[in-house]
Amino acid sequence: VQLQASGGGLVLPGGSLRLSCAASGSSLNYYAIGWFRQAPGKEREGVSSFSRLTGSTVYADSVKDRFTQFADNAKSPVYLEMNSLKPEDTAVYYCATINRPLVPTGTNLLLHYHYSVWGQGTLVTVSS
């Protein structure tokens, strides 16, 4: 399964974007699916992630109350709605999945090394 992240672009500070993550050639199938980002010269960081085992979504403190991860159903693309964007949100955004029933809990779900399948990334630039 290959993941495809899309929806990035250039947006003004305070603006909004919606990213989507889909599986090419098939429907999404995962135990957990998350969004990560990597800014130039920085480590990859977890933004949000949904665990099918707990039914909960975890968010990084830096995006809480501004970003929302959601999906229409269990097999549909997964979206990241980003509001009140800030210049520090500028990064390449990736979606990734955990495809085995060993899913970490709590904020451990935001650790990238738990994820085995990654999309190619989409660039989000927040700038005036």
C-alpha positions in Angstrom: 0.0 0.0 0.0 1.3 3.5 -0.9 0.0 6.6 0.9 -0.5 9.9 -0.9 -0.6 13.1 1.0 -2.0 16.2 -0.9 -3.5 19.6 -0.3 -0.4 21.6 0.6 0.3 25.1 -0.7 1.1 28.6 0.2 -1.2 30.3 2.7 -1.3 33.6 4.6 -0.8 33.6 8.4 -4.2 33.0 9.9 -5.4 31.1 6.9 -6.6 27.5 6.6 -5.7 24.4 4.5 -7.0 20.9 4.4 -4.6 18.1 3.7 -5.8 14.7 2.7 -4.2 11.2 2.9 -5.3 8.4 0.6 -4.1 5.0 -0.3 -3.2 4.6 -4.0 -5.0 1.7 -5.6 -6.9 0.6 -2.5 -8.8 1.8 0.6 -6.9 2.8 3.7 -6.4 0.0 6.2 -4.6 0.8 9.5 -4.6 0.4 13.2 -3.4 4.0 13.6 -2.9 6.8 11.1 -1.1 10.0 11.8 0.2 13.3 10.4 3.8 14.3 10.8 5.7 17.3 9.7 9.3 18.2 9.1 10.6 21.8 8.8 14.0 22.5 7.2 16.8 21.6 9.6 14.4 20.2 12.2 13.4 16.8 13.4 10.3 15.1 12.1 7.5 15.7 14.7 4.1 14.2 15.2 1.1 16.5 14.6 -1.9 14.3 15.2 -2.8 10.6 15.1 -5.9 8.5 15.4 -5.8 5.0 17.0 -8.5 2.6 15.8 -8.0 0.6 19.0 -8.9 3.4 21.3 -11.0 5.5 18.9 -9.1 8.6 20.1 -7.1 11.2 18.3 -4.0 12.7 19.9 -2.7 16.2 19.0 0.7 17.9 19.6 0.3 20.8 22.0 1.5 23.1 19.2 -1.5 22.4 17.1 -4.2 21.6 19.6 -7.4 23.6 19.0 -6.2 24.7 15.6 -5.8 21.4 13.7 -8.4 18.6 13.4 -7.8 15.1 12.0 -10.9 13.3 10.7 -12.2 10.8 8.2 -15.7 10.2 6.8 -15.5 6.5 7.6 -13.0 3.7 8.4 -11.8 3.2 4.8 -12.0 6.8 3.4 -9.2 9.2 3.1 -8.0 10.9 6.3 -7.9 14.7 6.5 -6.0 17.3 8.5 -8.0 20.5 8.7 -5.5 23.3 9.6 -6.8 26.6 10.9 -5.2 29.7 12.2 -2.0 28.8 10.5 1.2 30.3 11.7 4.6 30.7 10.0 6.0 28.1 12.3 3.6 25.6 10.8 5.6 25.7 7.6 6.9 22.2 6.9 6.5 19.2 4.7 3.6 17.2 6.0 3.4 13.4 5.8 0.8 10.9 6.6 1.8 7.5 8.0 0.1 4.3 9.3 0.7 1.6 11.8 -0.5 -1.6 10.2 -0.2 -4.1 13.1 -2.2 -4.2 16.3 0.7 -2.9 18.5 -0.4 0.6 18.8 1.2 3.0 21.4 -1.1 5.0 23.6 -1.3 8.6 24.6 1.3 11.0 23.2 3.5 8.0 22.3 1.2 7.8 19.3 3.0 10.9 18.0 6.4 9.2 17.8 7.3 8.7 14.2 9.3 5.5 14.6 6.2 3.5 15.5 4.9 4.0 11.9 5.9 1.7 9.0 4.1 3.1 6.0 4.7 6.7 4.8 3.3 8.9 2.1 5.5 11.2 0.0 4.8 14.5 1.8 3.1 17.7 0.8 4.6 21.1 1.4 2.8 23.7 3.5 4.2 27.2 3.5 2.7 29.9 5.8 4.0 33.3 4.8 2.8 36.8 4.0 
